[in-house]
Amino acid sequence: MQSEWFWVGLVGAVALASVWRAPRRALWSGVLVASLVVSAGGARAWLKRRDADRPHAAWAAAKLPETGRPGFATSDRCASCHPGPHASWHRSFHRTMTQVASPATSPAAFDDVHLELDGRAFDLRRRGDALSVELDVPRTSRDGTRRVREERRFSLVTGSHHMQAFWLEDPSGNRQVSFPFTWLLSERRWVPRNDVFLMPPDAPRLSQVWNDNCIRCHAVGGLPDAGSSGHGVRTQVAELGIACEACHGPGETHVAANASPLRRYLQHARPGGDPTIVNPARLDHRRSSETCGACHGVTWLPDTEAWHRTGFSFVPGGEMERDRFLVRYPGIKHDTRFPAPLREGADELLATFWRDGDVRVSGREFNGLVESPCYQKGQMSCLSCHSMHDSEPDDQLSRKGTGDEACLQCHPKLARDLPAHTHHAAGSSGSRCYNCHMPHTTFGLLKAIRSHRVTSPSARSDLVSGRPNACNLCHLDRPLGWTAARLHDWFRQPLPSAAELGAHATTGAGPLYALSGDAAQRALVAWHLGWAPAQAASAPGWQPPLLAELLEDPYSVVRHIAGESLRAQPGFEDLTYDYLAQAAVRKSRRDEALRRWQTSPPSVPPDPAAVLLDARGGLDRARSDALRRRRDDRPVMLVE
């Protein structure tokens, strides 16, 4: 803006000088002087701004990943020929997955914010477009190692939908190290990074390096150590964020080939599309899905050293497993492509998979898709339900992906009488294909997320894998034995024995998993207790005491979800609760929730014993305490 005023003033002065000989010379001379003053003022402001930018530009060149790589065009060059697709991508959360940290890219609070964690102090500041933090850093000298206060700039920010993770400059080249706090957008607060993931309370603090981890999927064409030297890591990327060439492949050749308007016109009549670029919609369902699966899958790199030097060799349209292998549990135990120690210790993958092989952490939907009969025997792909350019940013669901159409296009017979198949009323949540065949059994982003493995509800699978079945995630008040009887009557599924069912024979799935399940089961059930379809399908009134108990769960994320679900119950909307408050404060909020429930009118469900209530609607404390004593306290860590 300052440079614009400089040029306006200069042009005005020149124009006025050209009419110097005109009448009323005194008037014109006054205007000329004013123009020169404006020009001079604009020049001073412009030069001052330029000098102020020089340190920031020098810092960015030294500390941010270098952008631009041969072969890549970058998304800006796509806009002129593809304005509609470019605009739809530009408003997506893919674009903003990694950005340079600034007030323009994050609404987080930075103005004189003081944070503390594990005895360390963090003081956040904002100076113009620069965001920084003063923190303790170790310094080694001949006298030993001591901590000193040092100010460092925030370099990158990851995420823009639910939460934002921040990265700090590091002395080692343009290495990006994680800041130990995350900004929760909906709550407008900073929380420790460990407390946005399902992690044991005694887990070490997460410490990550963007160049080793996030660069794999949160940037285009990443070369982690492309320019490493004695000055430290020199990472390169084609573009920050998930941009056009992440899905369509390097575009420099395509841009050059289509510089001719005649060629662009002729491409419209060419069958199969333009060969200089990849369009996932034109690929077969496997290659198309691998374009997404390269990031949305649990994969293993056989040669990480080569990847650090040269990046991934996979490009859209090629074979994903050319440079990384898809991890499938329990099949990995017998897959000789993986090293023996990984195969022998495969059960450690139960932090990522349920025992039936269904992936249980968010962002890995491709693993669910490839295990689905619709993919293995049919043509189902990611694009059967999702669209990058014909959808809303939230979930990227295409128009047909928001209802039953995506399923019924391949199962038209069911559409003639859907209730005959679902045994639920037409239009109800129980007649939605995805509620039964893609239940919310994946966890991440502080919530339950739909499984992308298309399966049918099974009581026996629930018993074997520990993954709650779709029926009982709606009918939380009913025991698994009740579900097994109906699946037997409707679909002739075999009935588990009483011995196999155990407590599942008489105790509702909601109370059983919430009180005696592992941390992942408790988190999922806590979320479903606040899910509107489950609230409608289950008897009302019994949920608050269960959620009140979870307000004191040892896992902070379980407490967070329980607090949200409790506020979704009638009469609890205004309950204040902080999942990171001191234990004594959390206990007081639990006690307050129980008092509210006890003073509310009793509501006795059809089977009060199944939800731990007595005949009068009061809590059966003895059974509740007995279940809690059986809680599965084996450590669970689900880090997306």
N, C-alpha and C positions, 0 to 999 in steps of 0.2 A: 504493500500500500504506500509506503514512504517513497519508493522509487517511482510510483505512478505520479505522485504529487511533484516530484522533481521534474519529470518529463512534461507534465502539464504546464508548470511554471516556465520551463525553458521554451516550449513551443509558443506559449503566449508572449514571451518576451521577444522572440524572433518575429512573430507576426506583427507586433506593435512597432518594432523597429522599422519594419518595411513601410509603414505609413507615417514615418516621422515627419515627413514634409507636409502632411495634411493640415488643414486648418485646426485651430484650437490646440496648438502645439503644447501649451502648458498643461491642458487636461490630459493629453496623451502621455506626456512625460510622467505625470503622477501615476497613471495606470501602469506604465512601463516599470517604474520603480517598485510598485507593489508586486508585479509579476516576478521581478528579480528576487524580491524578498521571499516570496513563496518558494521560488526555485531553490534559493540558498537554504531555507529551512528544511525543505524536502531532502536536499542533498545531505545535510548534516544528519537527519534522522535515518536516511538510507545507509550512510556510511557507518553510523553507530550500530544499526541493526546488523549490517554485514560483519562488523568486528565482533558483535556478540555471538553471531552464528558460527564464527570460525572455530572456537573451542568445541562447540557441540558437534560440528561436522567432523572435526579431527577425532573426537571421542568415538563417534559413530563408526568412522572408518576403521578404527582400531579395535573396537569392542563388539560390534554387531557382526553376525554372519555376513559374509560377502554375498551379495545377490547378483544374479545374472550368470548364465553358463552357456557356452556354445551349444547350439542345437535347439535351445529353448527361446520362445518368443516372448513369454510372459503374458498375463491376462490382459494388460492394457491394449495390446495390439489385436486382441480378438474383438474388441468392442465395436470397431467401425463396420465390420462385415456381419457381426452377430450381436446386434444391440439388445435384442430380446433375451436370448440365453445369457448374455453377459449380465444384464440387469437382474435376472432371477438368481444367478449365482452370487452377485454382489450383495444381495440382501440375505444370503444364507449364513448359517453359523459355520459352514466349512471355510468361507473366506476369512472369517475372523478368528480362526483357530490359533494362529500365531501372528502377533502384531508387535511392532515396536511400542514399548511402554510409554504412554504419554497421557495427559488428561483427556485427549480426544479419543483414546482407545479403551479407557477404563473409567468407570464412575466411582472407583474405590476412594476412600477417604485418605488423604495424604497431608492435609494441613495440620501440622504440629500434632500428629497422632503418636501416642506413647504406648508401646506394647511390651509385654514381659512374657518370657517363657524359659523355664528351667533355670531361673536365676539370671538370665541375660536380658538386657534392655535393648529395645529397638525404637528409635525415634525417626518417624517418617516426615519428609518435607517435600514441598513442591516449589520449584524455582522456575517460573515460566513454563516451558514444555518439559523441563527435566524433573524427574521424580527420583528421590534418593532416600537412603536410610543411613542413619548413624548407628553402628553396631560394634560389638566387641570382636576383634580379630586377633589370632595368635601372632606374636612376633618373637622370633628366635634370635638370640644374641649369645655372646660368650658367657653371659650371666644366666643363661637358661631361657625358657619360653615364658612369656607373660602375655596378657591380653591388653590390648590398647583400643581406644575408641577410634573408629575410622569411618568416613562417609563414603558410601558407594552408590552408584546409580543403578536404578532398575533399567534393565535392557529390553527384555521381552515380556509379553503377557500372553498366556495361553488360555483360551476359552472366552466365551462371551454370552453364554446361554444361562447356565445354572450357577457357575462359579468361575473364578479367575485365579490361575496360578501365576506367580511372578518369578522372574529370573533376574539375577544380579550379575553385573560385570565381575570378571575374575581376573587376577593378574596374569593368568596364563593365556595370552592371545585373546581370541574371541570366545573363549569357553564361557558357557552360561550355567550358573549354579542356582539351585532352587532356594527361594526365600521360604522360611519355615512357617509362613502363614498363608492362608487362602482367603479370598474375599468372596463371601456368599452374597450373590446379587439380590435374591429375594428378601434376605434379612438385613442387607446393608450393614454387614459387620465382618471384622477380621476374626478368623478362628485358626488355631494351630492346624497345620497341614494333616497331621495324623488323624484329626477329628473330623475329616470329611470322607475317610475310608473306613471300611469294616476291618479294624485291627485290634489285637489284644491290648488292654490298657497298659501293659508293661513293654510294648514293642518299642524298639529303638526309633528315634526320630528319623523320618524320611529325609534322605539327602540324595538329590538326583542331579544329573548333568544333562541339560537339554541336548547337547551335541551327541550324546551317546544313546539317548532314549527317544525323546519327543521328535527329533529330526526325522526319524524313520517314516512318520506319517503326518506330522503337523507342518511339513514344508514340502516343496516340490524339488526333486532332483538333488537331494542332500548328499554332500561329500563331507563326512565328519572331519577327516584329517587331511583334506586335499592339499593344504599348503603348510603343513606343520614344519616348524624349523626351530632354531634355538630360541626364538621369541615366543614359543608356545603354540597352542592349537590355532590353526587357521581354517575354520570351517567355511564351506561355500554352499549356497543353495541357489537354485534357479529362481525361486520366489518363496517368500514366507507365506504361511497359510496353505490351505488346501485349494489350489487354484485350477484353472482350466486344464493345464497339461498333466495334472495328477490323474485325470480320467481319460483324456484324449491323446496323451503322449506328447513328446517334444514337437513344437509347432513351427519352428523356424523354416523348415522346408515347405510346409504348407503355406505360410505367409508369402514366401518368395514366389511359389508357384502360382498363387492367386493374385499377384500384383496386376495381372492382365484382366480387365473387365470382361473381355470375350471369353476367357477360360472360365471365369466364375459363372458366367451365364450358361456355358455349355455343360458345366457340372450338374445342373439341375436335371438334365436329360440322361445323365450317365447312370446305368444300373449299378447298384452296389455302393454308391457314394464315392467320395473323393479318396483316392488311394494314398494321398499324402498326409492323411490324418485318420485317427481311430475314432469311430463312433460306437460306444458300447451297445447302443440299441440295435446295431446291425450285426453284432457278434452272436454266436450261438450261446445258449443259456449258461454253459460252463465258463467260456472265456469271458463273457459279459460279467458274470458274478465274481470271477477272479480279479477283475479290475477293482471291485469293492473289497474283496477278501484279502487283497494284499495288505490292506491296513486293518480291516475289520475281521481279523482272524488271529488265532493263537498259532504263531509260527516259530520255527527254530532256524537260526542261521548256522549252516555248517562251517562257514569260514568268516568269522567276525573281523579278522585282521584284514582280509581282502575287502570286505565291505567298508571298513574305515578308510581305506585308500581310494576306492573307486566307486563306492555307493552301490545301489542295487542295479543289476543288469535287467531286471524285469521292466517292461514297458507295457501299457495297456494293449491288449490284443495278443500278447504272448503268453507263455506258460508261467504261472506264478511260481511253481515249484522248481523253476530253473535255478533259482538262487536261494530259496528258503523252503522249508518243508512244513506242511500243515500238520499240527499236532492233534492227534485223535486218540482220546482215551476210551477204552483201555487198549485199543489196537496198537499203540506205540510200543507196548511190551514185546511185540513180535515183529516190529518193523526194523529191519537191519540197516536202514539208512541212518538211524540214530545210533550214537555211541552206546556201548554196553552200560556204562554207569547211568545214563539217562533212562535206558529201558528198565534197568533193574530197580531204579528208584522212582518208577513211574507213578506210584501211589502218592508221591508228593504233589502230583498234579491235582489232587483232590481239593487244593486251594483254588483251582480254576474250573474243575468239572465236578458234576454230581457223579455218583457211582455208576449211573447208567450211560455216562458219556455225554450228557447234555451240559453245554458250557453254562457256567453260573455267574460270570462277571460280564459287565456291560462292555459294549464296543467290540465284541467278538462274535457278531451275528453270523458270519460266514460259517463258523464251525457248526452252528445249529442247522443252517440251510443244507449243508452237504450230508448231514445225517438224516434228512427228510426224504421219505419215499417220493414226494412230489418233485424233488430235484433228481433223485437217483433213477426213477422210472419215468418221470415226466419231463416237462420243459420249464419248470418253475425256476425263476431267477430273482435276483434282487429287484429287477425292474418290473417284476410281476405286481409289486405293491408300491415301490418307491419311484420317485422321479426327482431329478435335480432341477428341472426347469419348468415343471408343471405341478407345483405343490407349494404348500406353505412351509416356511423354514422349520417349524416345529415338527420333527419326525420325518420330514421330506416325503410324506405319504401322497401318492398320486390320487386323483379323484376316485378311481376304482379301488384304491387301497384302503379307503376309510370305512368301507362296509363289507358286505359278504360277496360282492361282485368278483373280487380277486379269486375267491375259492370256487364260486359257482360257475365261473367261465370254464372250468375243467370238470365240474361235477353238476351238470345241468339237471340230471334226474332228481337230485335232492331239492332243487329249487321249486319243483312242482308241489311239494308238500314238506316244507322244512320242519314244522313241528313234529311230523311223524318220525323224523330222524333224531331230532334233538330232545323230544319229550318235554319241551318247554313251550310256552305260549309264543306265537309269532310276534316278533318285535321286542321280545324281552331280552335281557342281557344273556339269559341262558340259551337263546337261539342265535346268538352271534357266533359265527364259525370260530373266530380267533379267540374268544373267551374259553372255549373248550379245547381247542387244538393248539393254541399258542398262549398258555397262561403266563402270568407274571412270576416266573421262577428264576429270573436273572436279577442280579443286584448291581447297582452302581448309581452315582450321582445322588446319593441319599434317598433312593427310592427303589421300588421294585419295577422291573422292566420286562416286557414280553419275551418269552423264549422264542427263538427263531427256528427251533426244531419242531416241525409239524408232527405231533403225536396225538394219540387218543388217550383219554383218562383211563388210568388203571390203578386199582387198589394195590395189586401185587407189586407193581413198579414202585409205588410210594414206599412200601415196606422194605424193598431191596435197596433202593437208591437214597432214600431220605428226602427226595424231592417231592414236595407237596403236590397232590394232583389237583386238576382244575376244579373238580366238583367241590372239594373241601376248601378251596380258596374263596369260593362264594358262600357255601353252606358251612361257615366256620363253626356253627353251633352243633353240627352233626358229627358223630363218630365215623371213622373210616369204615367200620363194619356196616353202617347204614348205607354208605356209598357203594360198598362192594355188593350188597344185596340188590341195589338198583341196577348196577352195571351187569349183574348176572341176569336179572329179569329182562333187561332191554337188549343186551348185546351178547348174552350167553357167555360172559367172562367167567372163568372158574372162581369159586368162592374160597378165600383164604380160610384156614382153620382158626378156631378160637385161640389156639396156642400161638399161631403166627401173628394174630392181631394183638394179643396182649391187651394193654391199656386202650389201644385203638378200638377195641370192641364196644366200649361203653363211654369213653370220654371224648368230647368234641375235639376236632382237629385243632381249632383255634386255641383253646386253653392248653391242650397237650403240648403243642409246639412252642407256644409262647412261654410256658413255664419250665418245660423239661428239654426242649430242643437245643441244638447248638446255636451259636450266635447268628449264623446265616438264616436258619429257620426262624429264629426269634425276630430278626429284622424283617423278613418277608411277611410273617403273620402280623407283625405290628403295623406294617403298611396296609395290608388288606383289611385290618380292623377299621381303617378309616376310608376305605374304598367304597364309593357310593353303591355299586352293584352288590357288593358283599353285605353292606348294611341293610339293603333292601331284601336280600335273600335270607339273611339270618334273622332270628328273633331279636327284637330290640331290648336294650336295657341291661344286658349282662356284660357288655364290653368294658365300661369304665373301670371297674376294679382290676381287671386284667391289665389294662394299659397303665393304671396307676402303679402296679407292681413293676412294670418295665421302665418307669421313670427312674428307677434306681439300678438299672442293669449295669454290669461292669463295662460293657462296650458303649462308648459314647454315641456311636451312630445309632444303635438300637434305642437309646434314650431319646435322641433327636426325633426319630420317626414316631416313637410312642407319644411324644409330646404333640406332634402335628396331628396324629390320629385322634388323640384325646380331645383336642380342640375341635375336631369334626363331629363330636358327639353332642346331641342336644343338651343344653344346660352347661356346657363346658367351653363355649366359644371364647369367653373372656379370661380363661385361666392363664395366668402368667407362669411361664416355666422357662428356665435356661438350662439346656442340657450340659453346659460346661460349668455350672455353678458348683460351689462347694457341696460336699456330701450332705452336710447338715441342712443346707438350704433345699437341696433336692428332696430330702426326706420330708421336709415340711410341706412341700408342694404335693408329694404323694399323699400325705395325711389329709391335706385340704381336699384333694380329689376324692378320696374315700368318704370324707364327711359329706361332700356334696351328693355323692351317689346314695349314701345311706339315708339322707333326708328327702330324697326324691321319691315320688310315688312308685311302689313296687311294680315290676313288670315280670311276671312269671312266664318263661318260655315253655313250649310244648314238652321239652325234656330238660327240666331244671338241673338234674344231676349231671347231665352231659356237659354243662357249662359251669359246674362247681357251685351251684346254688342249692339251697335247701328248699323245702316245699313252700316256705313263706317268701321266698325271693331273696333271702339273705345269703351272704357269702359263706360257703362251707370252708372255713379256715383250715381245718385239719387236712382235707384233701388238697387244698391249694398249697399248703406248706409241704406236704409229702411230695407233690410233683416238683416243687422248686428244689427240694433236696436232691432230686434225681437229675437235675439239670446237667446237660452235656457241656462240661467246661473245657473240653479239648480246644486248644488255640485255633482260631479261624482267622485267616487274613485274606480278604478279597480286595485287591488293589487293582482298579481299572487300568 
